[in-house]
């Protein structure tokens, strides 16, 4: 844009001298046209400069060393004559921060792919640091206040944790408090206080004793996986890999759990894999790591598993 402004000023100076040396009307009209050219550039470009917007999209989760791209898309409401859009992205990965400048054509919807580094596990955050649109002739630029952020979580492969034999085998059913209906049930002898409706008359007649159906339900889950804080990349790979193994193991057996990070009050309930992804994305983001709290947290846990980064 600076070069275009310099070219315009040099051209204006030449036209001015042409006007002085050659007074006829043609040089005067040419000089006036050069003076009005910036205004014309602004008027025809301003609607397009104001209507442009940027969309950032990327996979929320990638495997370590998997190919992935951040997609930067310029979106326009109508086709206006605007030359280009300048975008500066701020990329944060752990304590490493870098800025990338992208120039996109703004005449139509335009897409630019930026390679995502997946050689390091953890969270990579892409955020718009500066966004500006440039007029058709490149004489004006307009800064746009656009806040947009995408998170990409890079996870290592699952790693079998230590003491894997201590993992629960499956759900155990327990009598339903207060009785009632349940798809699962057990048979036992009649006790004082049991409802007559729960008596299984056919089996009672067979054994010549009162036998009742006792409804069974899964217990309220009170399992906790406590992941310790890591101090280096090796520990982080071990902890996240072991956590992935435990998550898959428990969820395959329909055993939801709670997960806690470090000594802070960051706790989340995990009933599906997406819950864990959201939790990890939040605790690794400096803007949200202190704002995670689960209101359904049990007062005590029947099963606690600690995941650390020790070999």
Rosetta silent file (secondary structure, phi, psi, omega in degrees, C-alpha in Angstrom):
SEQUENCE: XXXXXXXXXXXXXXXXXXXXXXXXXXXXXXXXXXXXXXXXXXXXXXXXXXXXXXXXXXXXXXXXXXXXXXXXXXXXXXXXXXXXXXXXXXXXXXXXXXXXXXXXXXXXXXXXXXXXXXXXXXXXXXXXXXXXXXXXXXXXXXXXXXXXXXXXXXXXXXXXXXXXXXXXXXXXXXXXXXXXXXXXXXXXXXXXXXXXXXXXXXXXXXXXXXXXXXXXXXXXXXXXXXXXXXXXXXXXXXXXXXXXXXXXXXXXXXXXXXXXXXXXXXXXXXXXXXXXXXXXXXXXXXXXXXXXXXXXXXXXXXXXXXXXXXX
SCORE:     score description
SCORE:     0.000 S_00000001
   1 L     0.000  -36.996  178.761    0.000    0.000    0.000 S_00000001
   2 H   -62.155  -41.656  179.146    2.887    2.401    0.731 S_00000001
   3 H   -62.419  -40.984  179.743    4.305    1.853   -2.750 S_00000001
   4 H   -65.831  -37.346  176.988    0.935    2.648   -4.324 S_00000001
   5 H   -66.583  -39.810  178.254    0.691    5.874   -2.339 S_00000001
   6 H   -64.470  -41.938  178.540    4.174    6.901   -3.442 S_00000001
   7 H   -61.634  -41.909  179.325    3.285    6.162   -7.062 S_00000001
   8 H   -63.496  -44.664 -179.542    0.150    8.271   -6.739 S_00000001
   9 H   -63.257  -41.697  178.320    2.058   11.227   -5.214 S_00000001
  10 H   -64.120  -40.989  177.926    4.741   11.081   -7.919 S_00000001
  11 H   -64.403  -40.304  178.540    2.049   10.944  -10.606 S_00000001
  12 H   -62.950  -40.159  178.478    0.251   13.904   -9.018 S_00000001
  13 H   -64.727  -42.656  178.572    3.457   15.943   -9.001 S_00000001
  14 H   -63.416  -42.033  178.429    4.094   15.177  -12.667 S_00000001
  15 H   -65.350  -35.840  178.315    0.526   16.139  -13.586 S_00000001
  16 H   -63.316  -46.222  177.834    0.911   19.364  -11.592 S_00000001
  17 H   -65.134  -35.993  176.009    4.039   20.354  -13.533 S_00000001
  18 H   -61.980  -38.855  179.065    2.290   19.382  -16.746 S_00000001
  19 H   -66.757  -38.893  179.780   -0.561   21.708  -15.792 S_00000001
  20 H   -69.951  -41.227 -176.615    1.837   24.610  -15.115 S_00000001
  21 H   -78.698  -27.924 -179.094    3.818   24.123  -18.304 S_00000001
  22 L  -127.722   88.452 -174.461    0.810   23.450  -20.507 S_00000001
  23 L   -64.119  -15.963 -175.167   -2.088   25.692  -19.395 S_00000001
  24 L   -53.899  166.698 -171.993   -4.713   24.466  -21.885 S_00000001
  25 H   -61.208  -29.074 -177.490   -7.901   22.940  -20.525 S_00000001
  26 H   -62.257  -44.153  179.242   -6.762   19.343  -21.041 S_00000001
  27 H   -66.979  -32.491  178.858   -3.986   19.616  -18.449 S_00000001
  28 H   -67.388  -44.379  178.272   -6.376   21.313  -16.035 S_00000001
  29 H   -63.620  -38.645  179.158   -8.925   18.505  -16.296 S_00000001
  30 H   -64.774  -39.802  179.015   -6.180   15.939  -15.873 S_00000001
  31 H   -66.471  -42.061  178.933   -4.948   17.677  -12.728 S_00000001
  32 H   -64.521  -40.095  178.756   -8.469   17.845  -11.256 S_00000001
  33 H   -62.608  -39.594  178.341   -9.018   14.161  -12.028 S_00000001
  34 H   -66.447  -35.709  177.802   -5.835   13.246  -10.174 S_00000001
  35 H   -67.811  -34.731 -178.320   -6.961   15.302   -7.178 S_00000001
  36 H   -85.877   -8.648 -176.521  -10.352   13.565   -7.138 S_00000001
  37 H   -60.040  -43.824  177.143   -8.906   10.084   -7.667 S_00000001
  38 H   -60.215  -39.038  178.971   -8.444    9.319   -3.896 S_00000001
  39 H   -65.224  -41.235  177.590  -12.027   10.371   -3.198 S_00000001
  40 H   -62.576  -43.473  178.774  -13.264    8.167   -6.019 S_00000001
  41 H   -59.852  -42.238 -179.060  -11.171    5.261   -4.712 S_00000001
  42 H   -68.594  -42.846 -176.331  -12.639    5.678   -1.223 S_00000001
  43 H   -65.333  -41.803 -177.429  -16.250    6.024   -2.390 S_00000001
  44 H   -80.089  -20.182 -176.306  -16.292    2.912   -4.558 S_00000001
  45 H   -97.818  -22.709 -173.135  -14.294    0.820   -2.075 S_00000001
  46 H   -59.639  -44.659  178.040  -15.833    1.814    1.263 S_00000001
  47 H   -57.912  -40.833  178.758  -18.967   -0.417    1.032 S_00000001
  48 H   -69.431  -36.944  179.431  -16.770   -3.424    0.283 S_00000001
  49 H   -65.659  -33.089 -179.116  -14.267   -2.523    3.006 S_00000001
  50 H   -82.465  -23.175 -174.076  -17.072   -2.342    5.562 S_00000001
  51 H   -94.990   -8.045 -178.959  -18.852   -5.536    4.466 S_00000001
  52 L   -75.826  144.976  174.858  -15.898   -7.907    4.486 S_00000001
  53 E  -143.373  163.358 -176.069  -15.520  -10.383    7.296 S_00000001
  54 E  -119.886  134.755  174.564  -13.172  -13.226    8.137 S_00000001
  55 E  -116.424  131.836  175.675  -14.065  -16.760    9.191 S_00000001
  56 E  -110.087  134.447  177.601  -11.555  -19.070   10.866 S_00000001
  57 E  -144.895  143.856  179.993  -12.131  -22.822   10.931 S_00000001
  58 L  -161.209  157.368  175.417   -9.980  -25.759   11.908 S_00000001
  59 L   -61.866  137.275  179.703  -10.405  -29.301   13.282 S_00000001
  60 L   -71.606  -27.715 -179.198  -10.992  -29.195   17.027 S_00000001
  61 E  -135.867  135.838  174.023   -8.867  -32.328   17.529 S_00000001
  62 E  -133.489  149.498  174.546   -5.892  -33.685   15.616 S_00000001
  63 E   -80.461  156.319  176.740   -3.663  -36.657   16.224 S_00000001
  64 L   -59.459  131.459 -179.242    0.035  -36.139   16.758 S_00000001
  65 L    67.930   14.934  175.960    1.821  -35.763   13.362 S_00000001
  66 L   -85.462  146.246  178.128   -1.528  -35.730   11.537 S_00000001
  67 L   -73.627  134.781  178.791   -1.972  -33.334    8.613 S_00000001
  68 L  -158.548  153.483 -176.868   -4.277  -30.430    9.368 S_00000001
  69 E  -136.770  144.877  168.330   -4.953  -26.893    8.184 S_00000001
  70 E   -89.088  126.570 -177.162   -6.441  -23.697    9.501 S_00000001
  71 E  -102.161  121.026  176.890   -8.849  -22.340    6.880 S_00000001
  72 E  -105.817  117.917 -176.833   -9.100  -18.558    6.547 S_00000001
  73 E  -119.164  127.577  174.208  -12.131  -17.517    4.503 S_00000001
  74 E   -90.532  123.898 -177.501  -12.953  -13.995    3.370 S_00000001
  75 E  -114.350  135.976  177.729  -16.719  -13.559    3.228 S_00000001
  76 L  -123.905  149.742  177.362  -18.492  -10.706    1.458 S_00000001
  77 L   -79.047  -48.411  175.676  -22.129   -9.659    1.508 S_00000001
  78 L  -133.617  163.544 -178.758  -22.078   -8.281   -2.022 S_00000001
  79 L   -81.513  102.653  177.093  -19.404   -8.093   -4.673 S_00000001
  80 L  -112.625  150.437 -179.498  -17.705   -4.747   -4.135 S_00000001
  81 L   -75.128   89.300  176.079  -14.445   -3.613   -5.748 S_00000001
  82 L  -122.201  138.718 -172.772  -11.952   -4.093   -2.908 S_00000001
  83 L   -73.641  -55.943 -176.318   -8.368   -5.034   -3.614 S_00000001
  84 E  -160.170  170.681  177.050   -7.376   -7.244   -0.690 S_00000001
  85 E  -121.901  130.590  176.567   -7.674   -8.026    2.989 S_00000001
  86 E  -104.070  128.483 -174.990   -4.678   -8.050    5.318 S_00000001
  87 E  -130.951  129.168  173.682   -4.867  -10.392    8.309 S_00000001
  88 E  -113.900  119.491 -178.298   -2.363  -10.927   11.092 S_00000001
  89 E   -99.720  139.279  175.139   -2.914  -14.093   13.105 S_00000001
  90 E  -103.426  118.892 -178.844   -1.580  -14.669   16.591 S_00000001
  91 E  -110.392  123.790 -179.503   -0.647  -18.328   17.170 S_00000001
  92 E  -120.920  127.178  176.365   -0.065  -19.513   20.747 S_00000001
  93 E  -137.044  107.884 -172.201    1.155  -22.999   21.620 S_00000001
  94 L    57.216 -123.200  179.537    2.079  -23.482   25.270 S_00000001
  95 L   -94.422    1.939 -178.687    4.576  -20.684   25.976 S_00000001
  96 E   -93.400  133.936 -178.640    5.485  -20.237   22.306 S_00000001
  97 E  -134.686  137.114  177.511    3.848  -17.371   20.411 S_00000001
  98 E  -145.848  160.063 -179.783    4.188  -16.301   16.807 S_00000001
  99 E  -121.891  138.257 -179.815    2.401  -14.011   14.357 S_00000001
 100 E  -125.709  131.877  178.277    1.538  -14.800   10.739 S_00000001
 101 E  -101.673  130.836 -178.171    0.450  -12.272    8.115 S_00000001
 102 E  -125.777  133.899  174.728   -1.976  -13.414    5.424 S_00000001
 103 E  -114.189  127.972 -176.123   -3.139  -11.440    2.376 S_00000001
 104 E  -123.404  146.969  172.080   -6.355  -12.566    0.717 S_00000001
 105 E   -69.786  137.902 -175.774   -8.175  -11.470   -2.394 S_00000001
 106 L  -113.013   11.078 -179.714  -11.356   -9.656   -1.426 S_00000001
 107 L   -75.893  -20.241  179.167  -13.211   -9.589   -4.718 S_00000001
 108 L  -156.654  176.662  176.344  -15.066  -12.790   -3.842 S_00000001
 109 L   -58.373  124.710 -173.906  -15.138  -15.460   -1.176 S_00000001
 110 E  -129.503  141.463 -175.934  -11.507  -16.466   -0.861 S_00000001
 111 E  -122.323  134.511  176.069   -9.919  -19.320    1.056 S_00000001
 112 E  -128.708  130.855  179.809   -6.398  -19.605    2.412 S_00000001
 113 E  -102.254  132.218  177.705   -5.036  -22.725    4.132 S_00000001
 114 E  -118.588  126.837 -177.121   -2.393  -22.442    6.858 S_00000001
 115 E   -65.792  136.474  177.719   -0.541  -25.571    7.958 S_00000001
 116 L   -99.377  127.588  178.739   -1.029  -26.584   11.602 S_00000001
 117 L   -76.796  113.847 -179.040    2.036  -27.846   13.426 S_00000001
 118 L  -112.971   18.487  178.154    1.078  -31.178   14.997 S_00000001
 119 L   -77.783  -18.489  177.697    4.556  -32.302   16.007 S_00000001
 120 L  -115.097  133.649  176.790    3.879  -31.044   19.556 S_00000001
 121 L   -79.323  159.683 -179.507    0.915  -32.195   21.603 S_00000001
 122 E   124.533 -162.104 -175.412   -1.214  -29.705   23.460 S_00000001
 123 E  -106.143  130.647  173.021   -3.429  -26.783   22.537 S_00000001
 124 E  -113.377  127.433 -177.769   -2.776  -24.415   19.658 S_00000001
 125 E  -114.007  126.047  174.244   -4.825  -21.208   19.618 S_00000001
 126 E  -110.046  126.210 -177.333   -5.263  -19.089   16.506 S_00000001
 127 E  -138.893  140.374  178.296   -6.674  -15.621   17.074 S_00000001
 128 E   -69.743  119.405  179.339   -7.084  -12.594   14.830 S_00000001
 129 E   -94.782  -35.901 -179.796   -4.591  -10.001   16.024 S_00000001
 130 E  -153.795  134.285  179.837   -5.107   -7.394   13.295 S_00000001
 131 E  -135.324  127.832  179.048   -7.523   -7.190   10.375 S_00000001
 132 E  -143.545  146.245  174.964   -7.591   -4.474    7.709 S_00000001
 133 E  -109.350  147.723 -176.143   -9.141   -4.070    4.262 S_00000001
 134 E  -116.113  139.464 -178.699   -7.445   -2.172    1.452 S_00000001
 135 L   -67.679  171.543 -173.891   -9.204   -0.053   -1.177 S_00000001
 136 L   -60.091  -43.322 -178.887   -9.227   -0.893   -4.874 S_00000001
 137 L   -89.725   -3.515  177.876   -6.313    1.388   -5.776 S_00000001
 138 L    78.352   20.373 -178.849   -4.494    0.676   -2.528 S_00000001
 139 L   -91.511  -19.496 -176.764   -4.614    4.288   -1.279 S_00000001
 140 L  -132.584  149.983  172.220   -6.674    3.617    1.853 S_00000001
 141 E  -134.036  148.674 -177.730   -6.855    0.910    4.481 S_00000001
 142 E  -129.247  122.612  177.231   -9.510    0.356    7.100 S_00000001
 143 E   -78.875  135.609 -179.374   -8.932   -1.523   10.360 S_00000001
 144 L  -114.278  129.001  179.140  -11.733   -3.874   11.311 S_00000001
 145 L   -85.110   90.689 -176.383  -12.383   -4.796   14.932 S_00000001
 146 L  -123.968  117.439  178.088  -12.913   -8.527   14.508 S_00000001
 147 L  -106.039  117.021  178.735  -12.408  -10.955   17.387 S_00000001
 148 L  -146.733  138.309 -176.472  -12.290  -14.581   16.364 S_00000001
 149 E  -142.919  136.757  173.486  -10.504  -17.531   17.944 S_00000001
 150 E  -127.235  146.653 -179.847  -10.207  -21.231   17.146 S_00000001
 151 E  -116.107  136.533  176.638   -8.621  -23.939   19.258 S_00000001
 152 E  -124.525  117.509 -179.727   -6.888  -27.034   17.939 S_00000001
 153 E   -98.066  120.182  178.883   -6.091  -29.789   20.425 S_00000001
 154 E  -101.887  120.142 -174.954   -3.266  -32.106   19.358 S_00000001
 155 E  -114.533  143.077  174.738   -3.351  -35.422   21.216 S_00000001
 156 L   -77.521  167.022  175.414   -0.789  -38.227   21.399 S_00000001
 157 L   -65.094  158.163 -179.848   -1.823  -41.858   20.789 S_00000001
 158 L   -62.815  138.485  179.721   -3.363  -43.764   23.702 S_00000001
 159 L  -123.855  127.800  179.234   -0.842  -45.155   26.183 S_00000001
 160 L   -64.684  124.581 -177.114   -1.679  -47.982   28.572 S_00000001
 161 L   -77.382  169.111  173.457   -1.318  -46.566   32.101 S_00000001
 162 L   -68.534  152.980  178.150    0.400  -48.132   35.049 S_00000001
 163 L    56.252   43.265  179.671   -1.730  -50.471   37.187 S_00000001
 164 H   -65.642  -21.700 -179.761   -4.194  -51.085   34.356 S_00000001
 165 H   -68.975  -16.738 -179.583   -5.350  -54.222   36.187 S_00000001
 166 H   -85.918    0.304 -179.568   -6.985  -52.051   38.846 S_00000001
 167 L   -70.275  145.844  179.035   -9.451  -50.572   36.347 S_00000001
 168 L   -65.461  144.506 -176.427  -13.118  -51.454   36.930 S_00000001
 169 L   -80.228  -39.680 -179.118  -14.402  -54.295   34.777 S_00000001
 170 L  -174.898 -176.928 -179.634  -17.932  -53.038   34.272 S_00000001
 171 L   -73.640  139.835  171.834  -21.036  -51.594   35.814 S_00000001
 172 L  -110.957  134.706 -178.533  -22.485  -53.198   38.930 S_00000001
 173 E   -90.146  152.787  178.629  -26.190  -52.861   39.548 S_00000001
 174 E  -134.772  156.007  179.568  -27.709  -52.027   42.896 S_00000001
 175 E   -57.286  138.522 -179.918  -31.273  -52.169   44.254 S_00000001
 176 L   -73.544  122.833  179.782  -33.343  -49.190   43.190 S_00000001
 177 L   -60.636  129.900  179.198  -34.147  -47.010   46.227 S_00000001
 178 L    83.101   -1.798  179.978  -37.893  -47.033   46.876 S_00000001
 179 L    71.720 -154.795 -178.510  -38.517  -49.851   44.405 S_00000001
 180 L   106.582 -164.092 -175.348  -40.565  -49.266   41.270 S_00000001
 181 L   -91.653  144.828  173.187  -40.036  -50.338   37.680 S_00000001
 182 L  -157.400  145.881  179.359  -36.699  -51.167   36.115 S_00000001
 183 L   -66.590  -30.382  177.943  -35.648  -53.136   33.032 S_00000001
 184 E  -103.087  142.074  179.649  -33.132  -55.062   35.166 S_00000001
 185 E  -154.330  164.300  177.330  -34.186  -56.916   38.275 S_00000001
 186 E  -124.647  163.605  178.649  -33.160  -59.636   40.678 S_00000001
 187 E  -112.852  137.089  177.566  -35.177  -62.279   42.518 S_00000001
 188 E  -153.290  171.332  179.509  -35.131  -62.698   46.284 S_00000001
 189 E   -72.341  153.201  179.970  -37.314  -63.851   49.153 S_00000001
 190 L   -66.663  138.392  175.318  -40.127  -61.664   50.392 S_00000001
 191 L  -121.941  155.601  177.374  -39.343  -59.307   53.289 S_00000001
 192 L   -59.348  130.796 -179.504  -41.665  -57.405   55.564 S_00000001
 193 L   102.591  -14.934  178.012  -42.547  -54.114   53.920 S_00000001
 194 L   -68.816  146.643  178.716  -42.228  -55.346   50.332 S_00000001
 195 L   -73.597  141.233  177.293  -45.066  -54.409   48.029 S_00000001
 196 H   -62.471  -29.445 -178.830  -47.440  -57.168   47.020 S_00000001
 197 H   -64.399  -22.027 -177.722  -47.162  -55.868   43.435 S_00000001
 198 H   -87.627   -3.014 -179.368  -43.521  -56.941   43.338 S_00000001
 199 E   -70.644  132.106  175.460  -44.298  -60.620   44.083 S_00000001
 200 L   -93.270   97.482 -168.131  -43.438  -62.979   41.215 S_00000001
 201 H   -68.826  -35.615 -178.523  -46.411  -65.352   41.577 S_00000001
 202 H   -65.753  -46.326  179.967  -45.321  -68.025   39.105 S_00000001
 203 H   -71.018  -33.704  177.377  -41.919  -68.511   40.701 S_00000001
 204 H   -62.275  -40.824  178.695  -43.437  -68.208   44.179 S_00000001
 205 H   -66.554  -33.609 -178.737  -45.834  -71.072   43.356 S_00000001
 206 H   -69.048  -39.851 -177.632  -42.925  -73.159   42.038 S_00000001
 207 H   -98.493    0.229  178.803  -40.835  -72.789   45.208 S_00000001
 208 L    56.737   40.442  177.849  -43.815  -72.622   47.573 S_00000001
 209 L  -157.035  154.244 -179.086  -42.472  -69.358   49.025 S_00000001
 210 L   -76.866  120.977  178.019  -42.987  -65.687   48.273 S_00000001
 211 E  -117.954  133.327 -177.811  -40.401  -64.440   45.760 S_00000001
 212 E  -116.667  154.691  171.437  -40.280  -60.788   44.726 S_00000001
 213 E   -86.566  125.578  176.852  -38.733  -58.906   41.827 S_00000001
 214 E  -107.306  112.420 -178.506  -36.173  -56.402   43.093 S_00000001
 215 E   -65.534  138.542 -179.295  -35.514  -53.622   40.519 S_00000001
 216 E  -118.499  141.431  178.013  -31.844  -52.933   39.878 S_00000001
 217 E  -136.768  155.474  174.760  -30.263  -49.717   38.567 S_00000001
 218 E   -65.922  145.147  177.920  -26.689  -48.603   37.963 S_00000001
 219 L   -70.353  154.683  173.163  -25.247  -46.673   40.897 S_00000001
 220 L   -60.023  125.766 -172.742  -24.670  -42.959   40.604 S_00000001
 221 L   -69.182  134.215  178.645  -21.191  -42.762   39.122 S_00000001
 222 L  -137.055   49.145  179.373  -18.556  -41.454   41.516 S_00000001
 223 E  -101.835  141.402 -178.101  -15.380  -42.179   39.569 S_00000001
 224 E  -133.655  130.682  169.384  -12.591  -39.617   39.338 S_00000001
 225 E  -107.382  118.653 -177.503   -9.518  -39.442   37.131 S_00000001
 226 E  -105.141  109.259  179.149   -7.027  -36.997   38.598 S_00000001
 227 E   -95.473  130.373 -177.858   -4.467  -35.841   36.048 S_00000001
 228 L   -82.358  158.068  177.084   -1.381  -34.224   37.500 S_00000001
 229 L   -72.397  143.628 -179.717    0.241  -31.089   36.139 S_00000001
 230 L  -102.190  156.889 -178.342    3.148  -31.641   33.772 S_00000001
 231 L  -111.977  -13.701 -179.994    6.486  -29.847   33.741 S_00000001
 232 L  -152.652  176.559 -175.963    7.738  -30.681   30.256 S_00000001
 233 H   -66.461  -36.064  179.831    6.652  -32.021   26.882 S_00000001
 234 H   -63.899  -45.249  178.335    7.550  -35.635   27.706 S_00000001
 235 H   -64.111  -38.660  179.455    5.359  -35.657   30.813 S_00000001
 236 H   -63.234  -41.459  178.164    2.525  -34.030   28.895 S_00000001
 237 H   -61.601  -42.640  179.585    2.657  -36.732   26.207 S_00000001
 238 H   -64.960  -46.293 -176.394    2.513  -39.473   28.840 S_00000001
 239 H   -65.795  -46.972 -179.533   -0.326  -37.906   30.812 S_00000001
 240 H   -67.424  -36.638  177.661   -2.500  -37.119   27.783 S_00000001
 241 H   -65.169  -44.273  177.976   -1.809  -40.535   26.246 S_00000001
 242 H   -66.680  -36.731  177.726   -2.758  -42.362   29.446 S_00000001
 243 H   -64.246  -38.853  177.465   -5.833  -40.178   29.843 S_00000001
 244 H   -62.691  -40.728  178.706   -6.957  -41.093   26.330 S_00000001
 245 H   -62.889  -48.117 -178.338   -6.620  -44.790   27.160 S_00000001
 246 H   -62.884  -41.004  179.938   -8.624  -44.443   30.380 S_00000001
 247 H   -61.719  -47.439  178.436  -11.325  -42.388   28.690 S_00000001
 248 H   -62.921  -39.566 -179.084  -11.792  -44.950   25.942 S_00000001
 249 H   -62.108  -48.490 -175.910  -11.748  -47.819   28.441 S_00000001
 250 H   -72.536  -43.799 -176.206  -14.440  -46.336   30.687 S_00000001
 251 H   -70.271  -30.711  174.820  -16.732  -44.907   28.019 S_00000001
 252 H   -62.580  -25.664  179.799  -16.721  -48.172   26.053 S_00000001
 253 L  -101.242   16.956  179.058  -18.182  -49.762   29.184 S_00000001
 254 L    54.648   46.302 -179.413  -20.754  -46.976   29.652 S_00000001
 255 L  -121.145   87.571  178.187  -18.978  -45.773   32.768 S_00000001
 256 L   -64.148  161.733 -176.434  -19.001  -41.954   32.913 S_00000001
 257 E  -153.699  172.644  173.391  -16.522  -40.267   35.231 S_00000001
 258 E  -107.323  150.131  178.308  -15.208  -36.958   36.514 S_00000001
 259 E  -129.035  136.916 -179.213  -11.820  -35.563   35.576 S_00000001
 260 E  -127.529  142.888 -178.705   -9.748  -33.117   37.602 S_00000001
 261 E  -111.827  121.020  174.717   -6.625  -31.240   36.594 S_00000001
 262 L    60.364 -149.362 -178.563   -3.843  -30.594   39.091 S_00000001
 263 L   -96.301    2.900 -177.915   -4.571  -29.068   42.490 S_00000001
 264 L   -85.210  175.820 -178.567   -7.047  -26.494   41.172 S_00000001
 265 L   -90.250   27.035  178.874  -10.816  -26.682   41.237 S_00000001
 266 L   -83.904  102.035 -177.288  -10.999  -27.448   37.524 S_00000001
 267 E  -133.156  141.107  177.431  -13.331  -30.456   37.378 S_00000001
 268 E  -139.541  153.343  176.325  -15.633  -31.677   34.623 S_00000001
 269 E   -93.539  131.013 -177.111  -18.075  -34.527   34.139 S_00000001
 270 E  -115.950  112.111  175.300  -17.264  -36.787   31.179 S_00000001
 271 L  -113.971  -12.216  175.560  -20.087  -38.797   29.641 S_00000001
 272 L  -151.408  165.325 -173.659  -18.723  -38.762   26.078 S_00000001
 273 H   -62.960  -32.467  179.915  -15.367  -38.094   24.456 S_00000001
 274 H   -62.347  -30.251  177.692  -16.342  -34.554   23.415 S_00000001
 275 H   -63.036  -40.757  179.282  -16.691  -33.630   27.105 S_00000001
 276 H   -67.972  -40.281  179.086  -13.044  -34.486   27.676 S_00000001
 277 H   -60.777  -44.402  179.415  -11.953  -32.544   24.570 S_00000001
 278 H   -63.570  -40.096 -179.114  -13.812  -29.449   25.793 S_00000001
 279 H   -65.120  -47.011  179.777  -12.290  -29.794   29.260 S_00000001
 280 H   -64.090  -38.503  178.670   -8.721  -30.105   27.976 S_00000001
 281 H   -63.432  -35.446 -178.641   -9.219  -27.182   25.604 S_00000001
 282 H   -75.196  -43.321 -176.281  -10.402  -25.027   28.500 S_00000001
 283 H   -72.791  -22.546  178.500   -7.695  -25.896   31.019 S_00000001
 284 L   -90.317   -6.025  177.445   -4.957  -25.362   28.432 S_00000001
 285 L   -95.251  123.285 -176.808   -6.367  -21.979   27.414 S_00000001
 286 L   -62.007  -23.872 -177.738   -5.044  -19.169   29.628 S_00000001
 287 L   -80.332  -19.618 -174.129   -8.331  -17.271   29.258 S_00000001
 288 L  -127.767   -1.012 -171.939  -10.556  -20.052   30.638 S_00000001
 289 L   -65.349  -22.318 -178.748   -8.375  -22.381   32.741 S_00000001
 290 L  -100.374   10.892 -174.348   -9.559  -20.858   36.045 S_00000001
 291 L  -119.325   27.884 -177.504  -13.251  -20.846   35.162 S_00000001
 292 L  -110.738  120.478  178.108  -14.100  -24.553   35.120 S_00000001
 293 L  -149.991  135.277 -178.558  -16.262  -25.952   37.854 S_00000001
 294 L   -99.879  116.610 -178.426  -18.701  -28.852   37.867 S_00000001
 295 L   -71.021  -19.106 -177.597  -21.855  -28.198   39.962 S_00000001
 296 L   -94.487   21.354 -175.885  -22.725  -31.935   40.085 S_00000001
 297 L   -66.848  126.413  178.200  -19.497  -32.902   41.807 S_00000001
 298 L   -65.384  158.162  178.594  -20.041  -35.716   44.370 S_00000001
 299 L   -74.108  -26.783  176.334  -18.977  -35.127   47.960 S_00000001
 300 L  -148.598  159.265 -177.478  -16.804  -38.250   47.829 S_00000001
 301 L  -117.043  139.300  178.814  -15.587  -40.702   45.177 S_00000001
 302 L   -83.974  -22.032 -178.404  -15.740  -44.478   45.306 S_00000001
 303 E  -143.561  123.023 -178.943  -12.945  -44.869   42.717 S_00000001
 304 E  -127.421  132.314  179.072  -10.041  -42.486   42.110 S_00000001
 305 E  -126.838  125.021 -177.911   -7.281  -42.982   39.561 S_00000001
 306 E  -100.118  130.609  179.483   -4.258  -40.675   39.438 S_00000001
 307 E  -113.426  119.591  178.597   -2.476  -40.095   36.136 S_00000001
 308 L  -123.939  178.843 -177.938    1.049  -38.696   36.292 S_00000001
 309 L  -100.500   22.475  179.163    3.958  -38.287   33.918 S_00000001
 310 L   -80.149  141.690  178.805    6.296  -40.774   35.561 S_00000001
 311 L   -66.954    0.000    0.000    7.827  -43.437   33.358 S_00000001
